Amino acid sequence: MDAEGITHTGTYLAAQNRGFRVNFGAHTDRSVMVYGQTEVTADLYEARDAMGGTIIAEVDGVTLNDLDTDAPFVTYLRDGTEHRIDADYIAGCDGFHGPSRQAIPKAVLREFERVYPFGWLGILSDTPPVSEELIYANHARGFALCSMRSETRSRHYIQTPVDEPLDRWSDDAFWDELRRRIPNDSAEALITGPSIEKSIAPLRSYVAEPMRWGRLFLVGDAAHIVPPTGAKGLNLAMGDVHYLSQALIAGYDGDDSMIEGYSEMALRRVWQAMRFSWWFTTTMHRFPDQTPYAQRMQESEIAHLEHSQAAQANMTEQYVGLPF
């Protein structure tokens, strides 16, 4: 991140093809870092290799056992042979579709979900970013986002129906639609090029409670999913890791209070991030049943953000990531 990350001290919001900048530095001493999650993964693998640690990949049949005892263990199949890992505790960092959350009894697990009635059509292109910082655009035709992966690689999104066939969107059609939704000066400056990746991502909000059962701890996407609006997913996962690491350190020193309180502590921050992602998503997107009145309310909310330092401070506090 020090060598390749892009530090942002603000972001742009837009409505009706006109934008303004929210200056994080005016409201906080923190900033945000643009650094691809695939790069984070590569860094972690490299660090694990440097430690001489073992990474076991390409396995089947992962099963969590005896989680409500003091001797939990994991079994899995590799090359047709069953293997077993005994543990003091199990961290379920296996994503939304992994087995960890499913190991919690149905009578214990509570799930909260909202599925949004649209998706993000995104393309990756080897073109320079249209702006030095992200642009979030509200438009009567739907939401748009201009983002980046580096100084030469851009990521752009437009709101579409989640079941929209990809073959309806040529590269030219995507760029034309993006121009319609973003600020006029950005549309004129936009440099286009062939896409190297194109996909549609669904949007949902999801929380599982509790985040601890017995000797199992849920971490990251295994416990919660946020819409990508505001990019809080990785930030939330890092918060979980922080709480869990502190709890385990204290536990091995003889104090189990943080282990007992892990779920409650993590969920307080999770729900705050959920609230921000829900607010930002509902403010910036067009819903299928949206009326002209609702569109005006969104535009008024964004205008309030432009002219109210208090509103910008509230947004900034959450956008940069709440403290652990």
For each residue, the residues with C-beta under 8 A, 3 or more apart:
1: 4 5 33 35
2: 5
3:
4: 1 35 39 150
5: 1 2 33 34 35
6: 33 34 35 148 150 151
7: 31 32 33 34
8: 11 24 31 32 33 34 133 134
9: 23 24 25 31 133
10: 21 22 23 24 25 133
11: 8 21 22 24 32 133 134 135 136 319
12: 19 20 21 22 131 133 134 135 136 183
13: 19 20 22 135 136 137 138 302 305 306
14: 17 18 19 20 135 136 137 138 139 182 183 302
15: 18 137 138 139 298 299 302 303
16: 139 299
17: 14 137 139 181 182 183 184 187
18: 14 15 183 184
19: 12 13 14 135 137 182 183 185 186
20: 12 13 14 306
21: 10 11 12 133
22: 10 11 12 13 305 312 315 316 319
23: 9 10 26 27 312
24: 8 9 10 11 27 28 30 31 32 316 319 320
25: 9 10 28 29 31
26: 23 309 312 313 316
27: 23 24 309 312 313 316 317
28: 24 25 313 316 317 320
29: 25
30: 24 320 321
31: 7 8 9 24 25 320
32: 7 8 11 24 231 319 320 321
33: 1 5 6 7 8
34: 5 6 7 8 147 148 149
35: 1 4 5 6 39 40
36: 39 40 149
37: 40 41 234
38: 41 42
39: 4 35 36 42 43
40: 35 36 37 43 44 234
41: 37 38 44 45
42: 38 39 45 46
43: 39 40 46 47
44: 40 41 47 48
45: 41 42 48 49 55
46: 42 43 49 50
47: 43 44 50 51
48: 44 45 51 53 55
49: 45 46 52 53 55
50: 46 47
51: 47 48
52: 49
53: 48 49
54:
55: 45 48 49
56: 59 76 78 83
57:
58: 78
59: 56 62 76 77 78 83
60: 76 77 78
61: 75 76 77 82
62: 59 74 75 76 94 98 99
63: 74 75 76 99
64: 67 72 74 90 92 99 100 103 216
65: 72 73 74 75
66: 69 71 72 73
67: 64 72 90 103 213 214 215 216
68: 213 214 215
69: 66 72 214 215
70: 88 215
71: 66 86
72: 64 65 66 67 69 86 87 88 89 90 214 215 216
73: 65 66 84 85 86 87
74: 62 63 64 65 84 85 87 90
75: 61 62 63 65 82 83 84 85
76: 56 59 60 61 62 63 82 83 85
77: 59 60 61 80 81 82 83
78: 56 58 59 60 81 83
79:
80: 77
81: 77 78
82: 61 75 76 77
83: 56 59 75 76 77 78
84: 73 74 75
85: 73 74 75 76
86: 71 72 73
87: 72 73 74 90 215
88: 70 72 215
89: 72 215 216 217 248
90: 64 67 72 74 87 100 215 216 217
91: 217 219 244
92: 64 98 100 101 103 216 217 218 219 222 223
93: 100 219 220 222 237
94: 62 98 99 100 222
95: 98 220 221 222
96: 206 221 222 225
97:
98: 62 92 94 95 101 102 222
99: 62 63 64 94 102 103
100: 64 90 92 93 94 103 216 218 222
101: 92 98 104 109 208 218 222 223
102: 98 99
103: 64 67 92 99 100 213 216
104: 101 108 109 208 210 213 216 218
105: 108 109 213
106: 109
107:
108: 104 105 210 213
109: 101 104 105 106 208 209 210 213
110: 208 209 210
111: 206 207 208 209
112: 205 206 207 208 209
113: 204 205 206 207
114: 204 205 206 278
115: 202 203 204
116: 202 203 204 205 227 281 285
117: 162 287 288
118: 142 159 160 161 162 203 285 286 287 288
119: 159 160 161 162 163 164 200 201 202 203
120: 143 145 157 158 159 160 200 201 203 228
121: 157 158 159 160 164 166 169 174 198 199 200
122: 155 156 157 197 198 199 200 201
123: 155 156 171 174 195 197 198
124: 149 153 154 155 195 196 197 198
125: 153 154 156 192 193 194 195 196
126: 152 153 193 196
127: 152 153 154 191 192 193
128: 151 152 154 191
129: 132 146 147 148 151 154
130: 135 146 154 182 186 189 190 191
131: 12 134 135 146 186
132: 129
133: 8 9 10 11 12 21
134: 8 11 12 131 145 146 147 148
135: 11 12 13 14 19 130 131 144 145 146 182 183 186
136: 11 12 13 14 143 145 229 280 284
137: 13 14 15 17 19 143 144 145 146 181 182 183 284
138: 13 14 15 143 283 284 285 286 298 299 302
139: 14 15 16 17 142 143 144 180 181 286
140: 286 295
141: 177 180 181 286
142: 118 139 158 159 160 181 285 286
143: 120 136 137 138 139 157 158 159 181 284 285 286
144: 135 137 139 156 157 158 159 178 181 182
145: 120 134 135 136 137 156 157 158
146: 129 130 131 134 135 137 154 156 178 182 186
147: 34 129 134 154 155 156 157
148: 6 34 129 134 151 153 154 155
149: 34 36 124 153 154 155
150: 4 6 153
151: 6 128 129 148
152: 126 127 128
153: 124 125 126 127 148 149 150
154: 124 125 127 128 129 130 146 147 148 149
155: 122 123 124 147 148 149
156: 122 123 125 144 145 146 147 174 178
157: 120 121 122 143 144 145 147
158: 120 121 142 143 144 145 174 177 178 181
159: 118 119 120 121 142 143 144 285 286
160: 118 119 120 121 142 164 169 200
161: 118 119 164
162: 117 118 119 200 202 203
163: 119
164: 119 121 160 161 168 169 200
165: 168
166: 121 169 198 199 200
167:
168: 164 165 173
169: 121 160 164 166 173 174 198
170: 173 174
171: 123 174 175 192 194 195 198
172: 175 176
173: 168 169 170 176 177
174: 121 123 156 158 169 170 171 177 178 195 198
175: 171 172 178 179 190 192
176: 172 173 179 180
177: 141 158 173 174 180 181
178: 144 146 156 158 174 175 181 182 187 190
179: 175 176 182 187 190
180: 139 141 176 177 187
181: 17 137 139 141 142 143 144 158 177 178
182: 14 17 19 130 135 137 144 146 178 179 186 187 190
183: 12 14 17 18 19 135 137 186 187
184: 17 18 187 188
185: 19 188 189
186: 19 130 131 135 146 182 183 189 190
187: 17 178 179 180 182 183 184 190
188: 184 185
189: 130 185 186
190: 130 175 178 179 182 186 187
191: 127 128 130
192: 125 127 171 175
193: 125 126 127
194: 125 171
195: 123 124 125 171 174 198
196: 124 125 126
197: 122 123 124
198: 121 122 123 124 166 169 171 174 195
199: 121 122 166
200: 119 120 121 122 160 162 164 166
201: 119 120 122 228
202: 115 116 119 162
203: 115 116 118 119 120 162 227 228 229 281
204: 113 114 115 116 225 227
205: 112 113 114 116 225 226 227 274 277 278
206: 96 111 112 113 114 224 225
207: 111 112 113 223 224 267 270 271 274
208: 101 104 109 110 111 112 211 218 222 223 224
209: 109 110 111 112 263 267
210: 104 108 109 110 213 263 267
211: 208 217 218 219 223 240 262 263 266 267 270
212: 216 217 218 259 262 263
213: 67 68 103 104 105 108 109 210 216
214: 67 68 69 72
215: 67 68 69 70 72 87 88 89 90
216: 64 67 72 89 90 92 100 103 104 212 213
217: 89 90 91 92 211 212 244 262
218: 92 100 101 104 208 211 212 222 223 240
219: 91 92 93 211 222 223 237 240 241 244
220: 93 95 223 224 233 236 237 240 241
221: 95 96 224 225 233 237
222: 92 93 94 95 96 98 100 101 208 218 219
223: 92 101 207 208 211 218 219 220 240 266 270
224: 206 207 208 220 221 236 270 274
225: 96 204 205 206 221 233
226: 205 230 232 233 236 273 274 277
227: 116 203 204 205 230 277 278 280 281
228: 120 201 203 231 233
229: 136 203 277 280 281 284 285
230: 226 227 276 277 280 318 319
231: 32 228 234 235
232: 226 235 236 273 276 277 321
233: 220 221 225 226 228 236 237
234: 37 40 231 237 238
235: 231 232 238 239 273 321
236: 220 224 226 232 233 239 240 269 270 273
237: 93 219 220 221 233 234 240 241
238: 234 235 241 242 324
239: 235 236 242 243 266 269 270 321 322 324
240: 211 218 219 220 223 236 237 243 244 266 270
241: 219 220 237 238 244 245
242: 238 239 245 246 324
243: 239 240 246 247 258 262 265 266 324
244: 91 217 219 240 241 247 248 262 266
245: 241 242 248 249
246: 242 243 249 250 258
247: 243 244 250 251 258 259 261 262
248: 89 244 245 251 252 259
249: 245 246 252 253
250: 246 247 253 255 256 257 258 259
251: 247 248 254 255 256 258 259
252: 248 249
253: 249 250
254: 251
255: 250 251 258
256: 250 251 259 260
257: 250 260 261
258: 243 246 247 250 251 255 261 262 265
259: 212 247 248 250 251 256 262
260: 256 257
261: 247 257 258 264 265
262: 211 212 217 243 244 247 258 259 265 266
263: 209 210 211 212 266 267
264: 261 267 268
265: 243 258 261 262 268 269
266: 211 223 239 240 243 244 262 263 269 270
267: 207 209 210 211 263 264 270 271
268: 264 265 271 272
269: 236 239 265 266 272 273 322 324
270: 207 211 223 224 236 239 240 266 267 273 274
271: 207 267 268 274 275
272: 268 269 275 276 318 322
273: 226 232 235 236 269 270 276 277 318 322
274: 205 207 224 226 270 271 277 278
275: 271 272 278 279
276: 230 232 272 273 279 280 318 319
277: 205 226 227 229 230 232 273 274 280 281
278: 114 205 227 274 275 281 282
279: 275 276 282 283
280: 136 227 229 230 276 277 283 284
281: 116 203 227 229 277 278 284 285
282: 278 279 285 287
283: 138 279 280 298 301 302
284: 136 137 138 143 229 280 281 298
285: 116 118 138 142 143 159 229 281 282
286: 118 138 139 140 141 142 143 159 290 295
287: 117 118 282 290 294
288: 117 118
289:
290: 286 287 294 295
291: 294 295
292: 295 296
293: 296 297
294: 287 290 291 297 298
295: 140 286 290 291 292 298 299
296: 292 293 299 300
297: 293 294 300 301
298: 15 138 283 284 294 295 301 302
299: 15 16 138 295 296 302 303
300: 296 297 303 304
301: 283 297 298 304 305
302: 13 14 15 138 283 298 299 305 306
303: 15 299 300 306 307
304: 300 301 307 308 311
305: 13 22 301 302 308 311 312 315
306: 13 20 302 303
307: 303 304
308: 304 305 311 312
309: 26 27 312 313
310: 313 314
311: 304 305 308 314 315
312: 22 23 26 27 305 308 309 315 316
313: 26 27 28 309 310 316 317
314: 310 311 317 318
315: 22 305 311 312 318 319
316: 22 24 26 27 28 312 313 319 320
317: 27 28 313 314 320 322
318: 230 272 273 276 314 315 321 322
319: 11 22 24 32 230 276 315 316
320: 24 28 30 31 32 316 317
321: 30 32 232 235 239 318
322: 239 269 272 273 317 318
323:
324: 238 239 242 243 269
